[in-house]
Amino acid sequence: MSNSLLDIVANIMEVEASQIDDDSGPETIESWDSFRGLILFEELESKFNVKFTLNELLNVKKIKDIKNILSVRGASLYE
C-alpha cells in the first residue's frame, strides 16, 4: 500500500499504520465511524485532487476499494 494513503488513513483513524492493509475498513478498524469516514474522504479528495461520488462513498468497504477508485481516476498512490 502506498505510504501516502496509508499515512492518511492511519492519522485520521488514530491507529498504527502497521494495523492497516488492503482488507482494512469500517468493519476492522474500531475507530472508523461515519464522521471519521467523511473526514477521510475529504482528506483524500484534497490530497489526490479527486471528487468521490455519493455511490462511491456508499460502496467503499475496504482500503482496497479506495485504492481502486483512486487508480481509476489516475491518482498516483505512490507520492
C-alpha positions in Angstrom: 0.0 0.0 0.0 1.3 3.5 -0.7 2.8 5.3 2.2 0.7 8.4 1.4 -2.7 6.6 1.5 -1.6 4.5 4.5 -0.4 7.6 6.4 -3.7 9.5 5.8 -5.8 6.5 6.9 -3.7 5.9 10.0 -3.7 9.5 11.0 -7.4 10.0 10.7 -8.4 6.7 12.3 -5.7 7.1 15.0 -4.3 3.7 14.5 -0.8 2.5 13.8 0.0 2.2 10.1 1.1 -1.4 10.6 -2.5 -2.3 11.5 -3.8 -1.3 8.1 -3.9 -3.3 4.9 -6.0 -3.6 1.8 -8.7 -5.5 3.7 -9.0 -2.9 6.5 -12.2 -0.9 6.7 -15.0 0.2 8.9 -15.6 -3.4 10.0 -12.0 -4.0 11.1 -10.9 -0.5 12.3 -12.8 0.2 15.5 -12.4 4.0 15.3 -13.7 4.1 11.7 -17.1 5.7 12.2 -19.2 7.8 9.8 -17.7 11.0 11.0 -14.1 9.8 10.5 -15.1 8.3 7.2 -16.2 11.7 6.0 -13.0 13.3 7.2 -11.0 10.6 5.4 -12.7 11.1 2.1 -12.4 14.9 2.4 -8.7 14.5 3.0 -8.3 12.0 0.1 -10.1 14.3 -2.2 -7.8 17.1 -1.3 -4.6 15.1 -1.4 -5.3 13.3 -4.7 -7.3 16.1 -6.3 -10.4 13.9 -7.0 -14.0 14.1 -6.1 -15.8 10.9 -4.9 -19.4 10.3 -6.0 -22.1 9.5 -3.4 -22.3 6.0 -4.9 -18.5 5.5 -4.4 -18.7 6.7 -0.8 -21.5 4.4 0.0 -19.8 1.4 -1.6 -16.4 1.6 0.0 -16.0 -1.3 2.3 -12.2 -1.7 2.4 -9.0 0.2 1.7 -8.7 -1.8 -1.5 -11.9 -0.1 -2.7 -10.4 3.3 -2.1 -7.2 2.3 -4.0 -9.3 1.1 -6.9 -11.3 4.3 -7.2 -8.1 6.4 -6.9 -6.4 4.3 -9.6 -9.3 4.6 -12.0 -9.1 8.4 -11.5 -5.4 8.4 -12.4 -4.2 9.3 -8.9 -0.7 8.4 -8.1 -0.8 6.3 -5.0 3.0 6.3 -4.6 3.7 10.0 -4.0 
